Amino acid sequence: MSTPTTTLVQVPISAVPAQMFKITLAAQTLQIALRQRATGLYADIWCAGTRVLSGVLCQDRTWLARNAATGLPGDLAFMDTQGTQDPQSTGLGTRYVLLWRSGWPA
């Protein structure tokens, strides 16, 4: 998930099926909404008040934005600390952690 020059930061999240929170990363205020559906965990992300991603399916070790064109100053990914399952709300913050990577790889 990372290269030797990439630093990953863990974003604090709670084990609840629906949550919305703000966090400052790379000098930008991000607002993140997570919601559990029958088909998986989904994310909406705003950067500086502008929605940049909607309804993104959260999967284990898969970057959410994947492209600098979104306007995010980096990217987010979930990681299963006990295997390779896609995240579920009941394990958020413990088994499933949300990681931030600043910037974009060349």
C-alpha positions, 0 to 999 in steps of 0.5 A, spaced: 500 500 500 505 504 501 512 506 498 518 507 502 517 515 502 509 514 503 507 516 510 500 513 512 496 516 517 490 512 521 484 516 521 480 515 527 473 512 526 467 509 530 464 502 529 457 505 528 453 503 521 452 511 519 457 516 521 459 523 518 466 527 521 471 532 519 478 531 519 484 536 517 489 532 513 494 535 508 492 542 510 485 541 507 478 540 511 475 533 509 468 531 511 467 524 510 460 520 511 460 512 512 454 508 511 453 501 512 448 497 507 447 490 505 452 490 499 457 493 503 460 500 506 460 506 502 463 513 503 462 520 501 467 525 501 468 532 501 474 537 501 473 544 503 466 544 502 465 541 495 463 533 494 468 530 491 466 523 491 459 519 492 457 512 494 464 509 493 464 502 495 470 501 501 474 495 499 480 492 503 486 495 501 483 499 495 484 506 494 478 510 494 479 516 490 485 513 485 486 520 482 488 527 483 483 529 479 478 528 485 481 535 488 483 531 494 490 532 497 491 525 497 487 518 498 484 514 503 484 506 504 481 501 509 485 495 511 483 489 515 488 488 520 486 481 521 485 478 514 483 481 507 475 482 508 472 488 506 470 493 511 464 492 515 461 497 520 462 493 526 469 493 526 471 500 524 476 503 528 479 496 530 479 490 525 478 495 519 482 501 520 482 507 515 488 510 512 490 516 509 496 517 504 498 525 503 500 527 495 500 522 489 505 517 487 509 519 480 
